[in-house]
Amino acid sequence: MIKTFKMKKVILGLSALCLMAFTSCKQENAAKKIEDSNLAAAAKRDAVSSNFPKLEFDKTEHDFGEIEAKTQVETVFNYTNTGDAPLVITDIKSSCGCTIPKDWSREPLAAGESGKFTVKFNGTGQNKVTKTVTVTANTEKGTEIVKISAFVKPDPNVPAVANQPAAATPVMNSSAQQVKSSTKPGHEGHNHD
């Protein structure tokens, strides 16, 4: 067993020696093997791989001002690809379901070209409301953010008491039926029995 172990060591050592002898016999310089045309092509490829599209908006925030509750409003965000590569927008999402982005092109947008998308807000909430819209694209950052905001006034068709959050649950006698309602913004007056 010891002889086979020593034999394996000897064979491994001779193999390593032969490998060094064969590779050291070549006197060519590895740098001379690189062709100038390949070097130029690699430089061009590396330069292009660092070029990204750049998404530039005409505005990054839009304020609808004062609106009445449940009034639907919309705005358009215009954008231009100011980068050096085609822009591809893969998704546009809002921070909640009350804000809906729509109508954007899923086709690549060449450098210098422009596009647009619409953001619709359904007027839910109370007082100052701000929503973010995230644009996912092949830009260097990967996502870009735009915002919408509005000051949502109470619905004039709803009595003033219904627009105020309940301060305390009234005491009722056993013959009266108790009604539960939410005090969360955007859910006022909903019956949650």
Buried (B, 14 or more C-beta within 10 A) or exposed (E): EEEEEEEEEEEEEEEEEEEEEEEEEEEEEEEEEEEEEEEEEEEEEEEEEEEBBBBBBEEEEBBBEEBEBEBEBBBEBEBBBEBBBBBBBEEBBBBBEBBBBEEBEEEBBEBEEEBBBBBBBBBBBBEEBEBBBBBBBBBEEEEBEBBBBBBBBBBEEEEEEEBEEEEEEEEEEEEEEEEEBBEEEBEBEEEEE
